[in-house]
């Protein structure tokens, strides 16, 4: 696991760099996401995706989450959650 240096620098593991095409000199975007941090290589901005592509990614993530929750014995339905995926991607996003 990489450690943060005294200059607040972090080494990207080679397997991750190869998987996402990160090369020396590339810029990475750091986004706060609750208790996590998302790191996105430059040029791979979420806003460049269409609503349909973002909804497909949302569905894939939802399926992964359902599998994890079913293994843990707790499943949360959309009715209990209080929102639907379509509400996340309203008309404010371009297609």
SVG drawing of the C-alpha trace seen along z (x, -y; Angstrom):
<svg xmlns="http://www.w3.org/2000/svg" viewBox="-41 -22 50 36">
<polyline fill="none" stroke="black" stroke-width="0.4" points="0.0,0.0 1.5,-3.4 2.3,-5.9 2.0,-9.7 5.5,-11.3 6.5,-14.3 5.7,-16.5 2.2,-15.0 3.0,-13.0 1.6,-9.6 2.9,-6.9 0.3,-5.3 0.7,-1.5 2.0,-0.2 -1.0,2.2 -3.4,-0.7 -1.4,-3.0 -1.3,-0.3 -5.0,0.4 -6.0,-3.2 -3.3,-4.3 -1.7,-6.7 1.8,-7.9 4.5,-10.1 3.4,-13.7 -0.3,-13.0 -2.7,-15.1 -5.1,-13.4 -8.3,-15.0 -9.0,-14.4 -12.7,-14.5 -14.0,-14.3 -16.7,-11.6 -18.0,-11.4 -15.5,-9.3 -13.6,-8.4 -11.5,-10.2 -12.0,-9.6 -9.0,-10.0 -9.8,-10.5 -7.2,-10.7 -7.3,-13.9 -9.5,-13.6 -11.8,-11.0 -14.3,-13.5 -17.7,-12.1 -19.4,-15.1 -18.3,-14.0 -20.5,-10.9 -24.1,-10.9 -27.0,-10.4 -27.5,-6.9 -23.8,-6.0 -24.0,-7.4 -27.2,-5.4 -25.6,-2.2 -22.7,-2.8 -25.1,-3.5 -27.0,-0.2 -23.7,1.7 -22.7,0.2 -26.2,0.9 -25.8,4.6 -22.4,4.8 -23.9,3.2 -26.8,5.6 -24.4,8.6 -22.4,7.2 -25.4,6.5 -27.0,9.9 -23.8,11.5 -23.9,9.4 -27.6,10.2 -29.0,6.6 -30.8,5.5 -32.1,1.9 -35.0,1.4 -35.4,-1.9 -38.7,-2.5 -36.8,-2.4 -33.9,-4.5 -36.2,-7.4 -34.9,-8.2 -34.5,-6.7 -31.5,-6.7 -33.4,-8.7 -33.7,-11.6 -29.9,-11.8 -29.6,-12.6 -32.3,-15.0 -32.6,-17.6 -29.6,-19.6 -27.2,-17.2 -26.7,-17.3 -27.3,-14.1"/>
</svg>
